[in-house]
Amino acid sequence: MQEDPALRILVVNGEYDTLTTCDDTYYAVSIIEAPLRERVTVKCYIGGHMMYTDKLARQDLKRDMAALVRGVSSAPK
């Protein structure tokens, strides 16, 4: 991230995932230094570890991924 200022990260979790919890992810991102943290987005969807098997979660994930791609592709170089 330090070498590529355009790099953005989307971290996704399932709300009921006991392996990679939303709270652990929020905490991990919270301790990243501020300039880098601002380029990380965390989303927590309905479902477990494979939240994309839920239709609504899959639609939300698709929307959020599209927003990430649009944001990165429209960022100034």
C-alpha positions in Angstrom: 0.0 0.0 0.0 2.9 2.3 0.6 4.3 1.7 -2.9 0.9 2.1 -4.7 -1.2 5.0 -3.4 -4.1 3.9 -5.6 -4.4 0.5 -3.9 -7.7 0.1 -2.0 -8.7 -3.0 0.0 -12.1 -4.4 0.7 -12.2 -7.0 3.5 -15.4 -9.0 3.8 -16.7 -11.3 6.5 -19.8 -13.1 7.4 -21.6 -11.9 10.5 -21.8 -15.5 11.9 -18.4 -16.6 10.9 -16.6 -18.0 13.9 -13.3 -18.4 12.1 -12.7 -14.9 10.9 -15.0 -12.6 12.9 -16.2 -9.2 12.0 -15.0 -7.8 15.3 -11.5 -9.2 14.8 -11.3 -7.7 11.4 -12.5 -4.3 12.6 -9.9 -4.4 15.3 -7.1 -5.5 12.9 -7.9 -2.6 10.6 -8.2 -0.1 13.5 -4.6 -0.6 14.4 -3.2 0.1 10.9 -1.6 3.6 10.7 -4.2 6.2 9.7 -3.1 7.1 6.1 -3.3 3.4 5.2 -6.4 2.6 7.2 -8.3 5.2 5.2 -7.9 3.0 2.2 -9.3 -0.1 3.8 -13.0 -0.8 3.8 -14.5 -3.6 6.0 -17.9 -5.1 5.2 -19.8 -7.6 7.3 -22.6 -9.5 5.5 -25.4 -11.8 6.7 -24.2 -15.3 6.8 -21.3 -17.4 7.9 -17.8 -18.1 6.5 -19.3 -18.5 3.0 -21.6 -15.5 3.2 -21.9 -15.4 -0.6 -24.2 -18.5 -0.5 -26.9 -16.2 0.8 -28.6 -14.3 -2.1 -28.9 -11.0 -0.3 -25.3 -11.1 1.0 -24.1 -12.0 -2.5 -26.0 -9.0 -4.0 -24.5 -6.7 -1.3 -21.0 -8.1 -2.0 -21.4 -7.6 -5.7 -22.5 -4.0 -5.1 -19.6 -3.3 -2.8 -17.1 -4.9 -5.1 -18.4 -2.8 -8.1 -18.1 0.3 -6.0 -14.5 -0.6 -5.1 -13.6 -1.2 -8.7 -15.3 2.0 -9.8 -13.5 4.0 -7.2 -10.1 2.6 -8.0 -10.6 2.9 -11.8 -11.7 6.6 -11.4 -8.9 7.6 -9.0 -6.3 10.0 -10.4 -3.1 8.4 -11.4 
